């Protein structure tokens, strides 16, 4: 997967998508929309994605009872953050401005992801 190309496609989904981070095959990659400032340092971003990976693995343990997890979301004062699975053990973290149409954004991101998997 071309992580940079994938991230650019996700950033273009909506003007309010501000940040994309990818954990894939043991490597971290992240891209912020031009003109936006990151709220986290690079180290904080990697720690956050690592913690999200752990939480995602916990969610997968409930799959037999609830079905496979599709996405998870956290709402903060400044951003919405979504995590979505990527491949067998990867993860996508997307940060947006508040007030977006969650289902619409997730559907678009999933379509992009599915093209790259």
PLY file of the C-alpha trace (Angstrom):
ply
format ascii 1.0
element vertex 117
property float x
property float y
property float z
element edge 116
property int vertex1
property int vertex2
end_header
0.00 0.00 0.00
1.19 3.48 -0.83
0.53 5.15 2.54
1.07 8.70 1.33
-1.35 8.30 -1.59
-3.91 6.60 0.64
-3.66 9.35 3.26
-4.10 12.05 0.61
-7.27 10.37 -0.67
-8.68 10.27 2.87
-7.76 13.93 3.51
-9.70 14.85 0.35
-12.92 13.13 1.50
-14.15 16.30 3.22
-12.70 19.72 3.97
-13.08 18.99 7.69
-10.86 15.88 7.64
-7.65 17.20 9.12
-5.37 14.27 9.93
-4.76 10.64 8.97
-2.50 8.20 10.76
-1.84 4.62 9.66
-0.39 1.67 11.51
0.41 -1.06 9.00
2.81 -3.99 9.14
4.54 -2.59 12.23
5.11 0.87 10.78
3.51 4.24 11.56
2.68 6.85 8.94
0.75 10.09 9.34
-0.25 13.07 7.23
-1.90 16.34 8.20
-3.95 18.48 5.85
-2.02 21.41 4.43
-2.66 24.55 6.45
-3.63 22.66 9.63
-1.54 22.40 12.78
-1.25 19.18 14.73
-2.58 19.17 18.27
-0.15 16.37 19.20
3.60 15.96 18.80
4.88 13.15 16.58
5.68 11.06 19.67
2.22 11.68 21.15
0.67 10.70 17.81
2.55 7.40 17.74
1.64 6.68 21.37
-1.99 7.51 20.64
-2.06 5.18 17.63
-0.36 2.42 19.61
-3.00 2.77 22.35
-5.75 2.76 19.70
-4.29 -0.48 18.31
-4.51 -2.05 21.77
-8.13 -0.90 22.23
-9.00 -2.21 18.76
-7.62 -5.65 19.62
-9.82 -5.60 22.74
-12.89 -4.78 20.61
-12.12 -7.68 18.28
-12.42 -10.08 21.22
-16.16 -9.29 21.33
-16.62 -10.06 17.63
-18.13 -13.52 18.19
-20.88 -11.98 20.30
-21.35 -8.57 18.61
-19.97 -8.94 15.09
-16.74 -7.54 13.69
-16.03 -3.95 14.74
-16.39 -1.51 11.83
-15.17 1.70 13.44
-14.79 3.38 16.81
-15.14 7.07 17.52
-14.12 9.47 20.26
-15.45 13.00 20.49
-13.10 15.57 21.96
-13.56 19.31 22.42
-11.51 20.12 19.32
-11.86 17.02 17.12
-13.67 13.79 16.34
-11.33 10.81 16.04
-12.21 7.59 14.26
-10.35 4.32 14.14
-10.97 1.74 11.42
-9.32 -1.60 10.73
-6.75 -1.95 7.95
-5.89 -5.40 6.69
-5.31 -8.16 9.22
-3.69 -6.14 12.01
-3.43 -2.55 10.79
-5.37 0.50 11.86
-6.38 3.85 10.39
-6.92 6.84 12.68
-8.72 9.85 11.21
-9.18 13.19 12.93
-11.84 15.67 11.79
-13.26 18.99 12.82
-16.41 18.62 14.96
-19.85 18.68 13.38
-19.39 16.28 10.49
-21.76 13.65 9.15
-20.11 10.65 10.80
-21.73 7.86 8.80
-21.06 9.62 5.48
-17.37 10.21 6.25
-16.84 6.64 7.48
-18.52 5.19 4.39
-16.26 7.23 2.09
-13.13 6.27 4.01
-14.10 2.58 3.94
-14.52 2.73 0.15
-11.05 4.23 -0.20
-9.57 1.66 2.20
-11.21 -1.21 0.33
-9.61 -0.07 -2.94
-6.14 -0.14 -1.35
-6.39 -3.44 0.53
0 1
1 2
2 3
3 4
4 5
5 6
6 7
7 8
8 9
9 10
10 11
11 12
12 13
13 14
14 15
15 16
16 17
17 18
18 19
19 20
20 21
21 22
22 23
23 24
24 25
25 26
26 27
27 28
28 29
29 30
30 31
31 32
32 33
33 34
34 35
35 36
36 37
37 38
38 39
39 40
40 41
41 42
42 43
43 44
44 45
45 46
46 47
47 48
48 49
49 50
50 51
51 52
52 53
53 54
54 55
55 56
56 57
57 58
58 59
59 60
60 61
61 62
62 63
63 64
64 65
65 66
66 67
67 68
68 69
69 70
70 71
71 72
72 73
73 74
74 75
75 76
76 77
77 78
78 79
79 80
80 81
81 82
82 83
83 84
84 85
85 86
86 87
87 88
88 89
89 90
90 91
91 92
92 93
93 94
94 95
95 96
96 97
97 98
98 99
99 100
100 101
101 102
102 103
103 104
104 105
105 106
106 107
107 108
108 109
109 110
110 111
111 112
112 113
113 114
114 115
115 116
